[in-house]
Amino acid sequence: MKIRIILTTLISLLWLPVITPQTLQTGADVFLSEIPQLVANKRLGVVTNHTALVGGKVHIVDTLHKILSITTLFGPEHGIRGDAPAGDHIDDSRDPRTGIPVYSLYGKHRKPTAEMLRNVDILLFDIQDVGARFYTYISTLYHCVESASENNLPLIVLDRPNPLGGELVEGPIIKKEFYSFVGITELPIVHGMTVGELALYFNDIIKEKSGRSAEIRVIKMKGWSRGKPFVEYGLDFVKPSPNLADINSILVYPGTCLLEATNVSEGRGTETPFSVYGAPFINPEELIHQLELKGTVGVELKPAEFIPGDIPGMAVNPKHEGQKCFGVKMRVTDPVTFRPVRFGLLLLSTLNQLYPGKFSITRDRFNRLCGDNNIYELITSNASAEKIFNSSDTGIQEFKEKRIKYLLY
């Protein structure tokens, strides 16, 4: 029996991709290099998408299905291969590359059911997040922790870096009345945690609510530092979703995503969503002048013109479709000092002051994204930036202290 196990292991290793030394090894890299036997002879259910690359090149499912028993796949928003537009309902299917059945967690169901898990011994999660509360991949993670606790299944989380780093934390912290799939539980907009750390945090929250907890094992990264900018690792960039086209869009996303609740285009329908924004009624030079006057740090702002249009896989019927929009193109020059949420709140406040009667915010949508109705009231009443920032920072220090026990790096 011992000889058979050794032989099986040696044969399995022949199928593994070569993971070359680099400054950062993701949890997936570590898992495949050191401990695939952790799940030997177990039936795996894998929650994943196109971002789950091993060695920066090969998808983890394309690798694991050759050496382990993967019985079921689960896909989040945008689907398991990452090509579905934002918000699109996704049906169950089969993975075209492996033939493994895929259950959608962004369709009829948002978390794995007992029926979906009937052939699963261990649930494995590997998805690259972007570090913002309203990005739905962490909501899927929350429901996976919940499902694992309900079905007595071990959950393995392969950790990946937070592109916003692990030190910056920005509010507001979402209020319970605004919980939704874009705000799944008590978190600030920028939480500064990895998916592995979030899984541990979510587990305690779920235990407090239900009395149940999941058996979670986080496969930690090697070489990740909380304060080191993502771009310095030299990793190949993989779009986490169709409208986050580059690392700059991820860095600004926690702030400019708030424009989704307004009548200003957040850049959907262009090739650089979230890095460019505007509307037919904006004077770019005037807006930039006011933003810089009020104080912007770590970012470069330039006038921009664009015409939003349908882009297959990225945008359907975007705001101001076919109309010329005037606005701003922004580029983060210093990821360490740039504060995306503070910038976003300053942007909305400035737009409200400059364009009364033209600029508008949809209250309910904004409150779900922002998480705090006080911010809406302050912005729409033209309160000072200082008051808005102070309100946004409420509870942040307490959250920083609360999260310490879950930090792995």
Helices and strands as residue ranges (DSSP letters): H 2-15, H 27-34, G 36-39, E 43-48, E 53-54, E 58-59, H 60-64, E 69-75, E 93-94, E 101-104, E 122-126, H 137-150, E 155-158, E 170-173, G 176-178, E 188-190, H 195-210, E 216-219, G 230-233, H 247-256, G 257-261, E 276-279, H 284-294, E 299-306, E 325-332, H 340-354, H 363-370, H 373-380, H 385-392, H 396-403, G 404-406
